[in-house]
Amino acid sequence: MVVIKKNPEIFLRELKRHYDVVMRIPSSEYLKKPDFVIVDPKTGKKIKVSFVTMEDGQFAGVVYDETS
């Protein structure tokens, strides 16, 4: 898992510019082992992010949620 230190709101805005499907899904199985975590260096707020692919390898979207 990769940790990126950046403002989470700005990072999510950038993701939404590049990907058609970016959804907040708190109970997603993909977030149990996220691809990366965004950490706001000022507030410590964390967001888990995972890329979702289909069984044939095609990109389906991005899911995210805040950590507790």
Phi and psi in degrees as GROMACS dihedral restraints (atoms count N, CA, C in turn):
[ dihedral_restraints ]
;  ai    aj    ak    al  type     phi  dphi    fc
    3     4     5     6     1  -103.6    20    10
    4     5     6     7     1   138.9    20    10
    6     7     8     9     1  -109.4    20    10
    7     8     9    10     1   127.2    20    10
    9    10    11    12     1  -115.1    20    10
   10    11    12    13     1   125.0    20    10
   12    13    14    15     1   -94.9    20    10
   13    14    15    16     1   103.7    20    10
   15    16    17    18     1  -164.1    20    10
   16    17    18    19     1   159.0    20    10
   18    19    20    21     1   -61.9    20    10
   19    20    21    22     1   118.9    20    10
   21    22    23    24     1   -59.3    20    10
   22    23    24    25     1   -38.3    20    10
   24    25    26    27     1   -64.1    20    10
   25    26    27    28     1   -41.6    20    10
   27    28    29    30     1   -66.1    20    10
   28    29    30    31     1   -42.1    20    10
   30    31    32    33     1   -62.4    20    10
   31    32    33    34     1   -43.4    20    10
   33    34    35    36     1   -65.0    20    10
   34    35    36    37     1   -37.8    20    10
   36    37    38    39     1   -60.6    20    10
   37    38    39    40     1   -41.9    20    10
   39    40    41    42     1   -65.3    20    10
   40    41    42    43     1   -40.5    20    10
   42    43    44    45     1   -60.7    20    10
   43    44    45    46     1   -42.6    20    10
   45    46    47    48     1   -66.1    20    10
   46    47    48    49     1   -25.7    20    10
   48    49    50    51     1   -71.2    20    10
   49    50    51    52     1   -30.6    20    10
   51    52    53    54     1   -99.7    20    10
   52    53    54    55     1   -21.6    20    10
   54    55    56    57     1  -124.2    20    10
   55    56    57    58     1   139.8    20    10
   57    58    59    60     1   -71.7    20    10
   58    59    60    61     1   -36.7    20    10
   60    61    62    63     1  -114.9    20    10
   61    62    63    64     1   104.9    20    10
   63    64    65    66     1  -131.4    20    10
   64    65    66    67     1   110.8    20    10
   66    67    68    69     1  -128.5    20    10
   67    68    69    70     1   144.5    20    10
   69    70    71    72     1   -88.6    20    10
   70    71    72    73     1   115.7    20    10
   72    73    74    75     1  -134.1    20    10
   73    74    75    76     1    91.9    20    10
   75    76    77    78     1   -57.2    20    10
   76    77    78    79     1   -35.6    20    10
   78    79    80    81     1   -95.1    20    10
   79    80    81    82     1    14.6    20    10
   81    82    83    84     1   -65.6    20    10
   82    83    84    85     1   134.9    20    10
   84    85    86    87     1   -63.8    20    10
   85    86    87    88     1   -27.2    20    10
   87    88    89    90     1   -66.1    20    10
   88    89    90    91     1   -23.5    20    10
   90    91    92    93     1   -87.0    20    10
   91    92    93    94     1    -2.8    20    10
   93    94    95    96     1   -67.5    20    10
   94    95    96    97     1   -33.2    20    10
   96    97    98    99     1  -130.5    20    10
   97    98    99   100     1    80.4    20    10
   99   100   101   102     1   -67.5    20    10
  100   101   102   103     1   155.1    20    10
  102   103   104   105     1   -71.0    20    10
  103   104   105   106     1   -36.9    20    10
  105   106   107   108     1  -158.2    20    10
  106   107   108   109     1   163.9    20    10
  108   109   110   111     1  -123.2    20    10
  109   110   111   112     1   131.9    20    10
  111   112   113   114     1   -97.5    20    10
  112   113   114   115     1   127.9    20    10
  114   115   116   117     1  -122.0    20    10
  115   116   117   118     1   123.9    20    10
  117   118   119   120     1   -76.5    20    10
  118   119   120   121     1   117.0    20    10
  120   121   122   123     1   -63.9    20    10
  121   122   123   124     1   -23.9    20    10
  123   124   125   126     1   -83.9    20    10
  124   125   126   127     1   -44.8    20    10
  126   127   128   129     1  -104.0    20    10
  127   128   129   130     1   -18.6    20    10
  129   130   131   132     1    82.2    20    10
  130   131   132   133     1     2.1    20    10
  132   133   134   135     1   -61.2    20    10
  133   134   135   136     1   136.3    20    10
  135   136   137   138     1  -122.7    20    10
  136   137   138   139     1   141.5    20    10
  138   139   140   141     1  -131.0    20    10
  139   140   141   142     1   128.8    20    10
  141   142   143   144     1   -88.1    20    10
  142   143   144   145     1   139.3    20    10
  144   145   146   147     1  -135.1    20    10
  145   146   147   148     1   135.7    20    10
  147   148   149   150     1  -136.4    20    10
  148   149   150   151     1   142.8    20    10
  150   151   152   153     1   -88.3    20    10
  151   152   153   154     1   137.8    20    10
  153   154   155   156     1  -109.4    20    10
  154   155   156   157     1   129.0    20    10
  156   157   158   159     1  -124.9    20    10
  157   158   159   160     1   153.7    20    10
  159   160   161   162     1   -79.4    20    10
  160   161   162   163     1   170.5    20    10
  162   163   164   165     1   -60.4    20    10
  163   164   165   166     1   -29.4    20    10
  165   166   167   168     1   -85.8    20    10
  166   167   168   169     1     5.7    20    10
  168   169   170   171     1    91.8    20    10
  169   170   171   172     1    -2.8    20    10
  171   172   173   174     1   -75.2    20    10
  172   173   174   175     1   140.5    20    10
  174   175   176   177     1   -68.4    20    10
  175   176   177   178     1   133.2    20    10
  177   178   179   180     1  -112.3    20    10
  178   179   180   181     1   -30.7    20    10
  180   181   182   183     1   159.2    20    10
  181   182   183   184     1  -170.8    20    10
  183   184   185   186     1  -124.7    20    10
  184   185   186   187     1   134.1    20    10
  186   187   188   189     1  -118.4    20    10
  187   188   189   190     1   148.9    20    10
  189   190   191   192     1  -150.6    20    10
  190   191   192   193     1   163.9    20    10
  192   193   194   195     1  -165.6    20    10
  193   194   195   196     1   155.5    20    10
  195   196   197   198     1   -74.2    20    10
  196   197   198   199     1   148.5    20    10
  198   199   200   201     1   -93.9    20    10
  199   200   201   202     1   159.5    20    10
